[in-house]
Amino acid sequence: MGLLMLLITTSRRPSRRTRSFIRDLYHVIPGAKRVNRGKKSVEDLKKLAIGEGLKRVLIVGTLKGNPSTLTFLSTLPTEVQYLPLMIWLNGVTLRREMTKRRAPFVRSLGVARTPRVPDEFVLGFSSGLGTDDFKEIEEPEDVPKLVDYYDVILLIQKKGTEIVASFYCTHPAFELGPRMYLGGVKKIGGNSIDND
């Protein structure tokens, strides 16, 4: 997937940790623009995204001072359409807590998963980021095999009982972060699917 064109913002009263998290996302997602939400409504965000030529909006929710939800919106000239899935987060690890390396210039981002990861998580991220396809790999050590396709991969994997999503650079191969511990997926207008 080439340039994504995504507007990243927060819920109305973000914590410092949530602001750091969206800054991390901005650095690893190509074509992203980060804005402070302030008093902007969803309609205001839509107008801003359309004015900037952006196709998606990502709103990061906050609960008890931590990033808690990822809600994706598709911007259409006539309406804002909530994409069908909202992803719950059990926790995050910020880039500064993982590595001292600077984020490389990212031109392309893909989504990949390892075995035993439920489809809902992969479909939530791939539709939210604006791509319909994703790659299947056996283990994180296989990330360099995707270098011909993408600069950075959002890898969703099962570690023990947890499902973890993190950004990986494909060349040289290393975990870029941020890392997200996924709690579940809620179908907007439907039932929730818990990871527990």
PyMOL CGO cylinders between C-alpha atoms (Angstrom):
from pymol import cmd
from pymol.cgo import CYLINDER

trace = [
    CYLINDER, 0.00, 0.00, 0.00, 1.39, 3.40, -0.93, 0.3, 1, 1, 1, 1, 1, 1,
    CYLINDER, 1.39, 3.40, -0.93, 0.53, 6.72, 0.63, 0.3, 1, 1, 1, 1, 1, 1,
    CYLINDER, 0.53, 6.72, 0.63, -2.25, 6.19, 3.20, 0.3, 1, 1, 1, 1, 1, 1,
    CYLINDER, -2.25, 6.19, 3.20, -3.54, 9.71, 3.78, 0.3, 1, 1, 1, 1, 1, 1,
    CYLINDER, -3.54, 9.71, 3.78, -4.83, 9.38, 7.34, 0.3, 1, 1, 1, 1, 1, 1,
    CYLINDER, -4.83, 9.38, 7.34, -5.82, 12.10, 9.82, 0.3, 1, 1, 1, 1, 1, 1,
    CYLINDER, -5.82, 12.10, 9.82, -4.86, 11.05, 13.37, 0.3, 1, 1, 1, 1, 1, 1,
    CYLINDER, -4.86, 11.05, 13.37, -6.43, 12.74, 16.38, 0.3, 1, 1, 1, 1, 1, 1,
    CYLINDER, -6.43, 12.74, 16.38, -7.64, 12.00, 19.91, 0.3, 1, 1, 1, 1, 1, 1,
    CYLINDER, -7.64, 12.00, 19.91, -10.81, 12.08, 21.93, 0.3, 1, 1, 1, 1, 1, 1,
    CYLINDER, -10.81, 12.08, 21.93, -11.65, 15.48, 23.43, 0.3, 1, 1, 1, 1, 1, 1,
    CYLINDER, -11.65, 15.48, 23.43, -9.50, 15.33, 26.58, 0.3, 1, 1, 1, 1, 1, 1,
    CYLINDER, -9.50, 15.33, 26.58, -6.43, 13.24, 25.82, 0.3, 1, 1, 1, 1, 1, 1,
    CYLINDER, -6.43, 13.24, 25.82, -3.82, 12.33, 28.38, 0.3, 1, 1, 1, 1, 1, 1,
    CYLINDER, -3.82, 12.33, 28.38, -0.14, 13.08, 27.81, 0.3, 1, 1, 1, 1, 1, 1,
    CYLINDER, -0.14, 13.08, 27.81, 0.43, 9.37, 27.09, 0.3, 1, 1, 1, 1, 1, 1,
    CYLINDER, 0.43, 9.37, 27.09, -2.30, 9.37, 24.42, 0.3, 1, 1, 1, 1, 1, 1,
    CYLINDER, -2.30, 9.37, 24.42, -0.74, 12.42, 22.77, 0.3, 1, 1, 1, 1, 1, 1,
    CYLINDER, -0.74, 12.42, 22.77, 2.64, 10.63, 22.76, 0.3, 1, 1, 1, 1, 1, 1,
    CYLINDER, 2.64, 10.63, 22.76, 0.96, 7.56, 21.23, 0.3, 1, 1, 1, 1, 1, 1,
    CYLINDER, 0.96, 7.56, 21.23, -0.56, 9.50, 18.33, 0.3, 1, 1, 1, 1, 1, 1,
    CYLINDER, -0.56, 9.50, 18.33, 2.82, 11.18, 17.77, 0.3, 1, 1, 1, 1, 1, 1,
    CYLINDER, 2.82, 11.18, 17.77, 4.36, 7.71, 17.48, 0.3, 1, 1, 1, 1, 1, 1,
    CYLINDER, 4.36, 7.71, 17.48, 1.65, 6.61, 15.03, 0.3, 1, 1, 1, 1, 1, 1,
    CYLINDER, 1.65, 6.61, 15.03, 2.23, 9.75, 12.96, 0.3, 1, 1, 1, 1, 1, 1,
    CYLINDER, 2.23, 9.75, 12.96, 5.92, 8.87, 12.60, 0.3, 1, 1, 1, 1, 1, 1,
    CYLINDER, 5.92, 8.87, 12.60, 5.34, 5.30, 11.36, 0.3, 1, 1, 1, 1, 1, 1,
    CYLINDER, 5.34, 5.30, 11.36, 2.22, 5.66, 9.17, 0.3, 1, 1, 1, 1, 1, 1,
    CYLINDER, 2.22, 5.66, 9.17, 2.96, 7.17, 5.73, 0.3, 1, 1, 1, 1, 1, 1,
    CYLINDER, 2.96, 7.17, 5.73, 0.82, 10.07, 4.58, 0.3, 1, 1, 1, 1, 1, 1,
    CYLINDER, 0.82, 10.07, 4.58, -0.49, 10.71, 8.10, 0.3, 1, 1, 1, 1, 1, 1,
    CYLINDER, -0.49, 10.71, 8.10, -1.37, 14.12, 9.50, 0.3, 1, 1, 1, 1, 1, 1,
    CYLINDER, -1.37, 14.12, 9.50, -1.67, 14.65, 13.25, 0.3, 1, 1, 1, 1, 1, 1,
    CYLINDER, -1.67, 14.65, 13.25, -4.03, 17.28, 14.67, 0.3, 1, 1, 1, 1, 1, 1,
    CYLINDER, -4.03, 17.28, 14.67, -5.06, 18.32, 18.14, 0.3, 1, 1, 1, 1, 1, 1,
    CYLINDER, -5.06, 18.32, 18.14, -8.77, 17.64, 18.55, 0.3, 1, 1, 1, 1, 1, 1,
    CYLINDER, -8.77, 17.64, 18.55, -9.65, 20.51, 20.86, 0.3, 1, 1, 1, 1, 1, 1,
    CYLINDER, -9.65, 20.51, 20.86, -13.34, 21.32, 20.45, 0.3, 1, 1, 1, 1, 1, 1,
    CYLINDER, -13.34, 21.32, 20.45, -13.62, 19.90, 16.95, 0.3, 1, 1, 1, 1, 1, 1,
    CYLINDER, -13.62, 19.90, 16.95, -16.67, 17.74, 16.30, 0.3, 1, 1, 1, 1, 1, 1,
    CYLINDER, -16.67, 17.74, 16.30, -16.60, 14.66, 14.07, 0.3, 1, 1, 1, 1, 1, 1,
    CYLINDER, -16.60, 14.66, 14.07, -18.11, 16.85, 11.34, 0.3, 1, 1, 1, 1, 1, 1,
    CYLINDER, -18.11, 16.85, 11.34, -15.25, 19.37, 11.77, 0.3, 1, 1, 1, 1, 1, 1,
    CYLINDER, -15.25, 19.37, 11.77, -12.72, 16.52, 11.53, 0.3, 1, 1, 1, 1, 1, 1,
    CYLINDER, -12.72, 16.52, 11.53, -14.42, 15.33, 8.34, 0.3, 1, 1, 1, 1, 1, 1,
    CYLINDER, -14.42, 15.33, 8.34, -14.21, 18.80, 6.77, 0.3, 1, 1, 1, 1, 1, 1,
    CYLINDER, -14.21, 18.80, 6.77, -10.56, 19.10, 7.78, 0.3, 1, 1, 1, 1, 1, 1,
    CYLINDER, -10.56, 19.10, 7.78, -9.74, 15.66, 6.34, 0.3, 1, 1, 1, 1, 1, 1,
    CYLINDER, -9.74, 15.66, 6.34, -11.56, 16.34, 3.06, 0.3, 1, 1, 1, 1, 1, 1,
    CYLINDER, -11.56, 16.34, 3.06, -9.89, 19.76, 2.79, 0.3, 1, 1, 1, 1, 1, 1,
    CYLINDER, -9.89, 19.76, 2.79, -6.48, 18.09, 3.19, 0.3, 1, 1, 1, 1, 1, 1,
    CYLINDER, -6.48, 18.09, 3.19, -7.34, 15.30, 0.73, 0.3, 1, 1, 1, 1, 1, 1,
    CYLINDER, -7.34, 15.30, 0.73, -7.24, 12.62, 3.45, 0.3, 1, 1, 1, 1, 1, 1,
    CYLINDER, -7.24, 12.62, 3.45, -9.35, 9.47, 3.08, 0.3, 1, 1, 1, 1, 1, 1,
    CYLINDER, -9.35, 9.47, 3.08, -9.47, 8.21, 6.66, 0.3, 1, 1, 1, 1, 1, 1,
    CYLINDER, -9.47, 8.21, 6.66, -9.69, 9.59, 10.20, 0.3, 1, 1, 1, 1, 1, 1,
    CYLINDER, -9.69, 9.59, 10.20, -8.35, 7.71, 13.24, 0.3, 1, 1, 1, 1, 1, 1,
    CYLINDER, -8.35, 7.71, 13.24, -9.65, 8.82, 16.64, 0.3, 1, 1, 1, 1, 1, 1,
    CYLINDER, -9.65, 8.82, 16.64, -7.68, 7.44, 19.61, 0.3, 1, 1, 1, 1, 1, 1,
    CYLINDER, -7.68, 7.44, 19.61, -9.80, 7.27, 22.77, 0.3, 1, 1, 1, 1, 1, 1,
    CYLINDER, -9.80, 7.27, 22.77, -8.47, 7.66, 26.32, 0.3, 1, 1, 1, 1, 1, 1,
    CYLINDER, -8.47, 7.66, 26.32, -9.47, 5.79, 29.47, 0.3, 1, 1, 1, 1, 1, 1,
    CYLINDER, -9.47, 5.79, 29.47, -7.74, 6.25, 32.84, 0.3, 1, 1, 1, 1, 1, 1,
    CYLINDER, -7.74, 6.25, 32.84, -4.89, 8.15, 31.21, 0.3, 1, 1, 1, 1, 1, 1,
    CYLINDER, -4.89, 8.15, 31.21, -4.07, 5.51, 28.59, 0.3, 1, 1, 1, 1, 1, 1,
    CYLINDER, -4.07, 5.51, 28.59, -4.98, 5.03, 24.92, 0.3, 1, 1, 1, 1, 1, 1,
    CYLINDER, -4.98, 5.03, 24.92, -8.06, 2.80, 25.00, 0.3, 1, 1, 1, 1, 1, 1,
    CYLINDER, -8.06, 2.80, 25.00, -9.74, 2.61, 21.57, 0.3, 1, 1, 1, 1, 1, 1,
    CYLINDER, -9.74, 2.61, 21.57, -8.97, 3.05, 17.89, 0.3, 1, 1, 1, 1, 1, 1,
    CYLINDER, -8.97, 3.05, 17.89, -12.00, 4.26, 15.92, 0.3, 1, 1, 1, 1, 1, 1,
    CYLINDER, -12.00, 4.26, 15.92, -11.60, 4.58, 12.16, 0.3, 1, 1, 1, 1, 1, 1,
    CYLINDER, -11.60, 4.58, 12.16, -13.77, 6.80, 9.97, 0.3, 1, 1, 1, 1, 1, 1,
    CYLINDER, -13.77, 6.80, 9.97, -13.96, 6.93, 6.19, 0.3, 1, 1, 1, 1, 1, 1,
    CYLINDER, -13.96, 6.93, 6.19, -14.43, 10.44, 4.82, 0.3, 1, 1, 1, 1, 1, 1,
    CYLINDER, -14.43, 10.44, 4.82, -16.88, 10.80, 1.99, 0.3, 1, 1, 1, 1, 1, 1,
    CYLINDER, -16.88, 10.80, 1.99, -17.84, 14.20, 0.56, 0.3, 1, 1, 1, 1, 1, 1,
    CYLINDER, -17.84, 14.20, 0.56, -21.45, 13.73, 1.66, 0.3, 1, 1, 1, 1, 1, 1,
    CYLINDER, -21.45, 13.73, 1.66, -21.00, 11.97, 5.00, 0.3, 1, 1, 1, 1, 1, 1,
    CYLINDER, -21.00, 11.97, 5.00, -18.60, 10.51, 7.53, 0.3, 1, 1, 1, 1, 1, 1,
    CYLINDER, -18.60, 10.51, 7.53, -18.90, 6.76, 7.61, 0.3, 1, 1, 1, 1, 1, 1,
    CYLINDER, -18.90, 6.76, 7.61, -17.78, 4.86, 10.69, 0.3, 1, 1, 1, 1, 1, 1,
    CYLINDER, -17.78, 4.86, 10.69, -15.91, 1.81, 9.57, 0.3, 1, 1, 1, 1, 1, 1,
    CYLINDER, -15.91, 1.81, 9.57, -17.57, -1.28, 10.99, 0.3, 1, 1, 1, 1, 1, 1,
    CYLINDER, -17.57, -1.28, 10.99, -15.00, -2.11, 13.66, 0.3, 1, 1, 1, 1, 1, 1,
    CYLINDER, -15.00, -2.11, 13.66, -13.56, -0.30, 16.68, 0.3, 1, 1, 1, 1, 1, 1,
    CYLINDER, -13.56, -0.30, 16.68, -10.46, -1.82, 18.27, 0.3, 1, 1, 1, 1, 1, 1,
    CYLINDER, -10.46, -1.82, 18.27, -10.03, -1.85, 22.07, 0.3, 1, 1, 1, 1, 1, 1,
    CYLINDER, -10.03, -1.85, 22.07, -6.57, -1.56, 23.53, 0.3, 1, 1, 1, 1, 1, 1,
    CYLINDER, -6.57, -1.56, 23.53, -5.50, -3.20, 26.80, 0.3, 1, 1, 1, 1, 1, 1,
    CYLINDER, -5.50, -3.20, 26.80, -2.31, -1.16, 26.79, 0.3, 1, 1, 1, 1, 1, 1,
    CYLINDER, -2.31, -1.16, 26.79, 0.46, 0.32, 24.66, 0.3, 1, 1, 1, 1, 1, 1,
    CYLINDER, 0.46, 0.32, 24.66, 4.24, 0.53, 24.72, 0.3, 1, 1, 1, 1, 1, 1,
    CYLINDER, 4.24, 0.53, 24.72, 5.46, 3.82, 23.30, 0.3, 1, 1, 1, 1, 1, 1,
    CYLINDER, 5.46, 3.82, 23.30, 8.40, 4.02, 20.90, 0.3, 1, 1, 1, 1, 1, 1,
    CYLINDER, 8.40, 4.02, 20.90, 10.60, 5.78, 23.46, 0.3, 1, 1, 1, 1, 1, 1,
    CYLINDER, 10.60, 5.78, 23.46, 10.04, 2.84, 25.84, 0.3, 1, 1, 1, 1, 1, 1,
    CYLINDER, 10.04, 2.84, 25.84, 11.21, 0.36, 23.18, 0.3, 1, 1, 1, 1, 1, 1,
    CYLINDER, 11.21, 0.36, 23.18, 14.02, 1.91, 21.18, 0.3, 1, 1, 1, 1, 1, 1,
    CYLINDER, 14.02, 1.91, 21.18, 16.28, 4.93, 20.82, 0.3, 1, 1, 1, 1, 1, 1,
    CYLINDER, 16.28, 4.93, 20.82, 16.27, 4.59, 17.02, 0.3, 1, 1, 1, 1, 1, 1,
    CYLINDER, 16.27, 4.59, 17.02, 14.61, 7.30, 14.98, 0.3, 1, 1, 1, 1, 1, 1,
    CYLINDER, 14.61, 7.30, 14.98, 11.72, 6.27, 12.78, 0.3, 1, 1, 1, 1, 1, 1,
    CYLINDER, 11.72, 6.27, 12.78, 12.83, 5.91, 9.15, 0.3, 1, 1, 1, 1, 1, 1,
    CYLINDER, 12.83, 5.91, 9.15, 11.11, 7.76, 6.33, 0.3, 1, 1, 1, 1, 1, 1,
    CYLINDER, 11.11, 7.76, 6.33, 8.15, 5.52, 5.53, 0.3, 1, 1, 1, 1, 1, 1,
    CYLINDER, 8.15, 5.52, 5.53, 6.73, 5.33, 2.01, 0.3, 1, 1, 1, 1, 1, 1,
    CYLINDER, 6.73, 5.33, 2.01, 4.62, 2.18, 2.29, 0.3, 1, 1, 1, 1, 1, 1,
    CYLINDER, 4.62, 2.18, 2.29, 2.85, 0.31, 5.08, 0.3, 1, 1, 1, 1, 1, 1,
    CYLINDER, 2.85, 0.31, 5.08, 1.33, -3.16, 5.05, 0.3, 1, 1, 1, 1, 1, 1,
    CYLINDER, 1.33, -3.16, 5.05, -0.58, -5.33, 7.49, 0.3, 1, 1, 1, 1, 1, 1,
    CYLINDER, -0.58, -5.33, 7.49, 0.55, -8.88, 8.29, 0.3, 1, 1, 1, 1, 1, 1,
    CYLINDER, 0.55, -8.88, 8.29, -0.37, -11.55, 10.80, 0.3, 1, 1, 1, 1, 1, 1,
    CYLINDER, -0.37, -11.55, 10.80, 1.02, -14.72, 12.26, 0.3, 1, 1, 1, 1, 1, 1,
    CYLINDER, 1.02, -14.72, 12.26, -1.06, -17.91, 12.72, 0.3, 1, 1, 1, 1, 1, 1,
    CYLINDER, -1.06, -17.91, 12.72, -3.88, -18.01, 15.30, 0.3, 1, 1, 1, 1, 1, 1,
    CYLINDER, -3.88, -18.01, 15.30, -4.72, -14.29, 15.08, 0.3, 1, 1, 1, 1, 1, 1,
    CYLINDER, -4.72, -14.29, 15.08, -8.50, -13.80, 14.72, 0.3, 1, 1, 1, 1, 1, 1,
    CYLINDER, -8.50, -13.80, 14.72, -9.66, -12.30, 11.43, 0.3, 1, 1, 1, 1, 1, 1,
    CYLINDER, -9.66, -12.30, 11.43, -11.48, -9.45, 13.19, 0.3, 1, 1, 1, 1, 1, 1,
    CYLINDER, -11.48, -9.45, 13.19, -8.24, -7.75, 14.27, 0.3, 1, 1, 1, 1, 1, 1,
    CYLINDER, -8.24, -7.75, 14.27, -6.62, -8.02, 10.85, 0.3, 1, 1, 1, 1, 1, 1,
    CYLINDER, -6.62, -8.02, 10.85, -9.75, -6.84, 9.06, 0.3, 1, 1, 1, 1, 1, 1,
    CYLINDER, -9.75, -6.84, 9.06, -10.15, -3.97, 11.53, 0.3, 1, 1, 1, 1, 1, 1,
    CYLINDER, -10.15, -3.97, 11.53, -6.64, -2.64, 10.91, 0.3, 1, 1, 1, 1, 1, 1,
    CYLINDER, -6.64, -2.64, 10.91, -6.55, -3.30, 7.17, 0.3, 1, 1, 1, 1, 1, 1,
    CYLINDER, -6.55, -3.30, 7.17, -9.92, -1.62, 6.50, 0.3, 1, 1, 1, 1, 1, 1,
    CYLINDER, -9.92, -1.62, 6.50, -9.11, 1.18, 8.95, 0.3, 1, 1, 1, 1, 1, 1,
    CYLINDER, -9.11, 1.18, 8.95, -5.81, 1.89, 7.24, 0.3, 1, 1, 1, 1, 1, 1,
    CYLINDER, -5.81, 1.89, 7.24, -7.40, 1.69, 3.81, 0.3, 1, 1, 1, 1, 1, 1,
    CYLINDER, -7.40, 1.69, 3.81, -6.05, -1.57, 2.42, 0.3, 1, 1, 1, 1, 1, 1,
    CYLINDER, -6.05, -1.57, 2.42, -8.05, -4.68, 1.69, 0.3, 1, 1, 1, 1, 1, 1,
    CYLINDER, -8.05, -4.68, 1.69, -5.18, -7.13, 1.62, 0.3, 1, 1, 1, 1, 1, 1,
    CYLINDER, -5.18, -7.13, 1.62, -2.81, -8.43, 4.25, 0.3, 1, 1, 1, 1, 1, 1,
    CYLINDER, -2.81, -8.43, 4.25, 0.09, -10.85, 4.33, 0.3, 1, 1, 1, 1, 1, 1,
    CYLINDER, 0.09, -10.85, 4.33, 0.41, -14.09, 6.29, 0.3, 1, 1, 1, 1, 1, 1,
    CYLINDER, 0.41, -14.09, 6.29, 3.78, -14.93, 7.87, 0.3, 1, 1, 1, 1, 1, 1,
    CYLINDER, 3.78, -14.93, 7.87, 4.79, -17.69, 10.26, 0.3, 1, 1, 1, 1, 1, 1,
    CYLINDER, 4.79, -17.69, 10.26, 6.77, -15.64, 12.80, 0.3, 1, 1, 1, 1, 1, 1,
    CYLINDER, 6.77, -15.64, 12.80, 8.17, -12.11, 13.35, 0.3, 1, 1, 1, 1, 1, 1,
    CYLINDER, 8.17, -12.11, 13.35, 11.56, -13.24, 11.98, 0.3, 1, 1, 1, 1, 1, 1,
    CYLINDER, 11.56, -13.24, 11.98, 9.86, -13.47, 8.55, 0.3, 1, 1, 1, 1, 1, 1,
    CYLINDER, 9.86, -13.47, 8.55, 9.27, -9.69, 8.39, 0.3, 1, 1, 1, 1, 1, 1,
    CYLINDER, 9.27, -9.69, 8.39, 12.35, -9.12, 6.13, 0.3, 1, 1, 1, 1, 1, 1,
    CYLINDER, 12.35, -9.12, 6.13, 10.69, -11.32, 3.48, 0.3, 1, 1, 1, 1, 1, 1,
    CYLINDER, 10.69, -11.32, 3.48, 8.17, -8.50, 2.96, 0.3, 1, 1, 1, 1, 1, 1,
    CYLINDER, 8.17, -8.50, 2.96, 10.83, -5.89, 2.07, 0.3, 1, 1, 1, 1, 1, 1,
    CYLINDER, 10.83, -5.89, 2.07, 9.86, -6.05, -1.63, 0.3, 1, 1, 1, 1, 1, 1,
    CYLINDER, 9.86, -6.05, -1.63, 6.31, -5.00, -0.72, 0.3, 1, 1, 1, 1, 1, 1,
    CYLINDER, 6.31, -5.00, -0.72, 6.54, -2.52, 2.19, 0.3, 1, 1, 1, 1, 1, 1,
    CYLINDER, 6.54, -2.52, 2.19, 8.92, -0.31, 4.18, 0.3, 1, 1, 1, 1, 1, 1,
    CYLINDER, 8.92, -0.31, 4.18, 7.01, -0.93, 7.41, 0.3, 1, 1, 1, 1, 1, 1,
    CYLINDER, 7.01, -0.93, 7.41, 4.66, -3.72, 8.49, 0.3, 1, 1, 1, 1, 1, 1,
    CYLINDER, 4.66, -3.72, 8.49, 1.97, -3.60, 11.16, 0.3, 1, 1, 1, 1, 1, 1,
    CYLINDER, 1.97, -3.60, 11.16, 2.40, -7.15, 12.45, 0.3, 1, 1, 1, 1, 1, 1,
    CYLINDER, 2.40, -7.15, 12.45, -0.43, -8.67, 14.47, 0.3, 1, 1, 1, 1, 1, 1,
    CYLINDER, -0.43, -8.67, 14.47, 0.65, -11.76, 16.40, 0.3, 1, 1, 1, 1, 1, 1,
    CYLINDER, 0.65, -11.76, 16.40, -0.40, -13.96, 19.28, 0.3, 1, 1, 1, 1, 1, 1,
    CYLINDER, -0.40, -13.96, 19.28, 2.06, -13.98, 22.20, 0.3, 1, 1, 1, 1, 1, 1,
    CYLINDER, 2.06, -13.98, 22.20, 0.88, -16.43, 24.82, 0.3, 1, 1, 1, 1, 1, 1,
    CYLINDER, 0.88, -16.43, 24.82, -2.70, -15.44, 25.52, 0.3, 1, 1, 1, 1, 1, 1,
    CYLINDER, -2.70, -15.44, 25.52, -2.29, -11.86, 24.27, 0.3, 1, 1, 1, 1, 1, 1,
    CYLINDER, -2.29, -11.86, 24.27, -2.75, -10.48, 20.80, 0.3, 1, 1, 1, 1, 1, 1,
    CYLINDER, -2.75, -10.48, 20.80, -0.14, -7.83, 20.08, 0.3, 1, 1, 1, 1, 1, 1,
    CYLINDER, -0.14, -7.83, 20.08, 0.14, -5.42, 17.13, 0.3, 1, 1, 1, 1, 1, 1,
    CYLINDER, 0.14, -5.42, 17.13, 3.39, -3.58, 16.50, 0.3, 1, 1, 1, 1, 1, 1,
    CYLINDER, 3.39, -3.58, 16.50, 5.12, -1.78, 13.66, 0.3, 1, 1, 1, 1, 1, 1,
    CYLINDER, 5.12, -1.78, 13.66, 8.26, -3.37, 12.19, 0.3, 1, 1, 1, 1, 1, 1,
    CYLINDER, 8.26, -3.37, 12.19, 10.78, -1.92, 9.76, 0.3, 1, 1, 1, 1, 1, 1,
    CYLINDER, 10.78, -1.92, 9.76, 11.46, -4.44, 6.96, 0.3, 1, 1, 1, 1, 1, 1,
    CYLINDER, 11.46, -4.44, 6.96, 15.04, -3.33, 6.11, 0.3, 1, 1, 1, 1, 1, 1,
    CYLINDER, 15.04, -3.33, 6.11, 16.96, -3.36, 8.30, 0.3, 1, 1, 1, 1, 1, 1,
    CYLINDER, 16.96, -3.36, 8.30, 14.51, -5.54, 10.21, 0.3, 1, 1, 1, 1, 1, 1,
    CYLINDER, 14.51, -5.54, 10.21, 13.69, -4.32, 13.71, 0.3, 1, 1, 1, 1, 1, 1,
    CYLINDER, 13.69, -4.32, 13.71, 10.65, -3.56, 15.84, 0.3, 1, 1, 1, 1, 1, 1,
    CYLINDER, 10.65, -3.56, 15.84, 9.86, 0.09, 15.36, 0.3, 1, 1, 1, 1, 1, 1,
    CYLINDER, 9.86, 0.09, 15.36, 6.86, 0.45, 17.67, 0.3, 1, 1, 1, 1, 1, 1,
    CYLINDER, 6.86, 0.45, 17.67, 4.55, 1.57, 19.08, 0.3, 1, 1, 1, 1, 1, 1,
    CYLINDER, 4.55, 1.57, 19.08, 3.30, -1.77, 20.38, 0.3, 1, 1, 1, 1, 1, 1,
    CYLINDER, 3.30, -1.77, 20.38, -0.42, -2.26, 21.07, 0.3, 1, 1, 1, 1, 1, 1,
    CYLINDER, -0.42, -2.26, 21.07, -1.94, -4.95, 23.28, 0.3, 1, 1, 1, 1, 1, 1,
    CYLINDER, -1.94, -4.95, 23.28, -5.33, -5.67, 21.74, 0.3, 1, 1, 1, 1, 1, 1,
    CYLINDER, -5.33, -5.67, 21.74, -8.31, -6.28, 23.98, 0.3, 1, 1, 1, 1, 1, 1,
    CYLINDER, -8.31, -6.28, 23.98, -11.11, -6.87, 21.52, 0.3, 1, 1, 1, 1, 1, 1,
    CYLINDER, -11.11, -6.87, 21.52, -13.04, -5.63, 18.54, 0.3, 1, 1, 1, 1, 1, 1,
    CYLINDER, -13.04, -5.63, 18.54, -16.42, -3.96, 18.71, 0.3, 1, 1, 1, 1, 1, 1,
    CYLINDER, -16.42, -3.96, 18.71, -18.61, -3.97, 15.67, 0.3, 1, 1, 1, 1, 1, 1,
    CYLINDER, -18.61, -3.97, 15.67, -20.07, -0.50, 15.46, 0.3, 1, 1, 1, 1, 1, 1,
    CYLINDER, -20.07, -0.50, 15.46, -23.80, -1.00, 15.52, 0.3, 1, 1, 1, 1, 1, 1,
    CYLINDER, -23.80, -1.00, 15.52, -23.33, -4.62, 16.58, 0.3, 1, 1, 1, 1, 1, 1,
    CYLINDER, -23.33, -4.62, 16.58, -21.89, -6.98, 19.17, 0.3, 1, 1, 1, 1, 1, 1,
    CYLINDER, -21.89, -6.98, 19.17, -18.37, -6.98, 20.56, 0.3, 1, 1, 1, 1, 1, 1,
    CYLINDER, -18.37, -6.98, 20.56, -15.77, -9.67, 20.06, 0.3, 1, 1, 1, 1, 1, 1,
    CYLINDER, -15.77, -9.67, 20.06, -13.52, -10.00, 23.11, 0.3, 1, 1, 1, 1, 1, 1,
    CYLINDER, -13.52, -10.00, 23.11, -9.98, -11.31, 23.10, 0.3, 1, 1, 1, 1, 1, 1,
    CYLINDER, -9.98, -11.31, 23.10, -10.43, -12.64, 26.67, 0.3, 1, 1, 1, 1, 1, 1,
]
cmd.load_cgo(trace, "trace")
